[in-house]
Amino acid sequence: MQAKNLISHWLQRQLTQDMFDFLMKQIDLVVSSNKPQSLYLLLGKISRNLTKTDLTLSKKDFAAANQIRTGWTPINWTILDAARILLLVELSSDNPSKFKTNFAQLINTADLNETVSFYRGLPLYFDQRDLISHAKHGIRSNVRVIFEAIAHYNPFPYEYFDTSSWNQMILKAIFVDSRLAPIIGIDNRCNEELSHMLIDYANERRSAHRNIAPELWRCVTPNDKNGSIDILQQMLASKNKIESQAAALTLCHNQSNRAQEILSQYPDLTQKIHAGEITWQNLLV
Amino acid sequence: MMLIDPHAHMISRTTDDYAAMANAGIVAVIEPAFWIGQPRTHVGSYIDYLSHILGFERFRAGQFGIRHYCAIGLNSKEANNQELAEQVMEILPRFALKEGVVAIGEIGYDEQSKLEDKYFRLQLELAKELDLPVMIHTPHRDKKRGTSLSMDVCLEHNIDPKMVVIDHNNEETVQETLDRGFWAAFSIYPGTKMGNVRMVEILKKYGSNRIIVDSACDWGKSEPLAVAKTAKLALQSGIAYEDVNKVCYQNALTVYSQSGQIHERDWLDPMPIDQRLLFEGNSILRGGVEPVVTDGRHKNKLEDLDNLKIS
């Protein structure tokens, strides 16, 4: 089964038969006609005729999605997302070489909801390499939901971003108060430069007496030279549970003597981490 | 009382204005497409502008608990740049059916030139084809004649007057606008257009039927609280609550909801999807500030307003 079949199946479940048939027919027409105006008109009809509700997906649906395309995680997808993404998937498979231009035009004239939809569908289009610059452009958005359409539950950045762009995405997430936990592959692309930038940022926040997002430490490799272990030591003693847990998680993964020595004073925290009770994933839940 | 400002160029206004408007009870604004202070030289600017009032500005307004809608169109001034006008007409259909587009507008005449006439008529046809209301900008120079002409042309193209808002009316134009069955909007804009003391007189004379109050606030010295101040002044002057509610809220909602893109529940009971998109991505309010309104309910703060008079 392909992505387009699965998405069609979801839509058929939630749309009336008439609406579903109408949508499928219109998508066929648009793909075969190749006229830009008909594409825009259909997008308009989708916005105006389909209801603004979430897709109701089961565990089986998520498993099926992941099977078709590793990392495809349609959390919080709406019916409108599904319809728009289906349209784009069909367009891109019909003419992959033209899709890059199509996508550029669509993104440039998209409203907020459409922008979110188009970015959410990135891991499903052909050819994804052509769309990397668009994704990099999208994560510069200050509209958090647009940023998250690319950064969260989306395998695209993990697979296609170079280190510099990956690092920028993590930093941006912290800046726009977005979560790191939903970033696919967050633990597998830690690098020294990112660690550096995050520690600098933590120090900047500390000097300004502002709070530091606890998730920031997930991508940090602390060391003695840049003050990070000092900050973590303070955090461990904090009354704020989230801070102390974040600090413990960070130090746990650090093999330096100093880190282990500090941690030894908090056996309770260490034990809970080893038992899997405290993890980065459930830190802010 | 909840208020709507159905003509506000928020792209030119600051977040202070949004905060003040929200505080004064404004629940929704409509931003019509217009010129931006100096002439555009490229269709790309127009495309980006339409994209902005459809996208980012909706989001920006949402951060203050205000629902933002827009009207799409080629304005009368830039209709005179034929090369630009042709290209804009070609891309308009791309935007006209986007979410939150409540009308084709603001279109009409500036100098009443041939080119303005050509593109006005084309856009009326577009509005008819897409079944959208029309927001009409009436000229500031030679207004009486231009307003009459605007209505003549609408009727010539078989546009239902109930779908058309004739904006920037004054004492000289209101009678004809109402008589011919159109909605009559008034822009309470200090110094140049209508003032609210005069507006109250108009309400006393003509009642509230098919009358709409807006601010038309823009790059110039204008008053984003015009609708609120006019509402308060009207109430103080003895205009019935129901009539003030009509001209400062209900009538705008009635005419523009014919587009299917604006509903009272948008601010009274926002859908979860809208909450996520508009109210929760609070990157404009940095430093841990929460969006002003999270439950969709607005508190009337008309009583806090002072310095009411706009002349």
Chai-1 contact restraints between the chains, C-beta under 6 A:
chainA,res_idxA,chainB,res_idxB,connection_type,confidence,min_distance_angstrom,max_distance_angstrom,comment,restraint_id
A,Y40,B,R94,contact,1.0,0.0,6.0,A-B,restraint_1
A,G44,B,L97,contact,1.0,0.0,6.0,A-B,restraint_2
A,S47,B,E99,contact,1.0,0.0,6.0,A-B,restraint_3
A,K52,B,M271,contact,1.0,0.0,6.0,A-B,restraint_4
A,K52,B,I273,contact,1.0,0.0,6.0,A-B,restraint_5
A,T78,B,I273,contact,1.0,0.0,6.0,A-B,restraint_6
A,T109,B,R94,contact,1.0,0.0,6.0,A-B,restraint_7
A,D111,B,L54,contact,1.0,0.0,6.0,A-B,restraint_8
A,D111,B,G55,contact,1.0,0.0,6.0,A-B,restraint_9
A,D111,B,K98,contact,1.0,0.0,6.0,A-B,restraint_10
A,D111,B,E99,contact,1.0,0.0,6.0,A-B,restraint_11
A,L112,B,G55,contact,1.0,0.0,6.0,A-B,restraint_12
A,L112,B,F59,contact,1.0,0.0,6.0,A-B,restraint_13
A,L112,B,L277,contact,1.0,0.0,6.0,A-B,restraint_14
A,N142,B,S283,contact,1.0,0.0,6.0,A-B,restraint_15
A,V143,B,F59,contact,1.0,0.0,6.0,A-B,restraint_16
A,V143,B,G281,contact,1.0,0.0,6.0,A-B,restraint_17
A,R144,B,G281,contact,1.0,0.0,6.0,A-B,restraint_18
A,R144,B,S283,contact,1.0,0.0,6.0,A-B,restraint_19
A,V145,B,L277,contact,1.0,0.0,6.0,A-B,restraint_20
A,V145,B,G281,contact,1.0,0.0,6.0,A-B,restraint_21
A,V176,B,S283,contact,1.0,0.0,6.0,A-B,restraint_22
